[in-house]
Amino acid sequence: MPLFWKPYKSDATQFIDSLKQRDPQLEARQREGRSLLWDRAQDRAAQQEFSEARVPQKPYVYQTKG
């Protein structure tokens, strides 16, 4: 291994690291935004009703009844 060897960091990784250094609250705000859309409790009863109400799709939906 060479004397002055450094591990490789891609341009994207360097950019993200520089963003995090400039704005330390960035990651916390990202987690808050994710929790608004994705981290929600699931309503099991509603999910069960949705799956029971599903109508099976025909293999070829554009075929006319004949």
WOJOGI-V217938 format. One line per field, one symbol per residue. ss: DSSP state (A for helix, B for strand, O for the rest). phi: phi as a letter, one per 40 degrees, with the letter a starting at -180 (. if undefined). A space follows every 50 residues. Layout:
ss: ???
phi: ???
//
This chain:
ss: OOOOOOOOOOAAAAAAAAAAAAOOOAAAAAAAAAAAAOOOOOOAAAAAAA AAAOOOOOOOOOOOOO
phi: .ccbcbccbcccccccccccccbccdccccccccccbbcbcccccccccc ccccccccdbccccca
//
